């Protein structure tokens, strides 16, 4: 069995965390720039400017 040292565990945690957050970032960007969501985001952008 391979002994897991602190350095190996830290490197694994850093690499997996980087991949996890990069995936989240890509997912958020895809959602934000998806053409079907354009009208929803434009309506939300103009919401503070509308009068009650």
C-alpha positions as a printed Julia matrix, in Angstrom:
52×3 Matrix{Float64}:
   0.0    0.0     0.0
   1.25   3.47   -0.83
   1.69   5.72    2.18
   0.14   9.12    1.69
   2.42  11.83    2.96
   1.32  15.32    3.86
   2.87  16.71    0.7
   1.0   14.23   -1.48
  -2.28  14.87    0.32
  -1.84  18.64    0.03
  -0.98  18.43   -3.66
  -4.01  16.23   -4.3
  -6.31  18.59   -2.39
  -4.98  21.64   -4.21
  -5.27  20.03   -7.63
  -8.75  18.66   -7.04
  -9.9   21.97   -5.57
  -8.55  23.85   -8.56
 -10.35  21.53  -10.98
 -13.56  21.77   -8.95
 -13.6   25.57   -8.89
 -12.53  25.81  -12.54
 -15.49  23.61  -13.42
 -17.83  25.79  -11.36
 -16.45  28.91  -13.07
 -16.95  27.44  -16.54
 -20.49  26.38  -15.61
 -21.37  29.87  -14.38
 -19.93  31.46  -17.52
 -21.86  29.09  -19.77
 -25.06  29.86  -17.86
 -24.46  33.62  -17.98
 -23.71  33.74  -21.71
 -26.32  31.21  -22.85
 -28.47  32.98  -25.47
 -31.76  31.83  -23.94
 -30.98  33.72  -20.68
 -30.37  37.07  -22.39
 -33.9   38.42  -21.94
 -33.99  37.43  -18.26
 -30.68  39.16  -17.52
 -31.61  42.28  -19.48
 -34.89  42.53  -17.56
 -33.0   42.14  -14.28
 -30.51  44.83  -15.35
 -33.28  47.35  -16.0
 -35.23  46.52  -12.83
 -33.58  49.21  -10.63
 -34.42  51.86  -13.22
 -38.16  51.19  -13.35
 -40.52  53.25  -11.27
 -43.06  51.64   -9.02
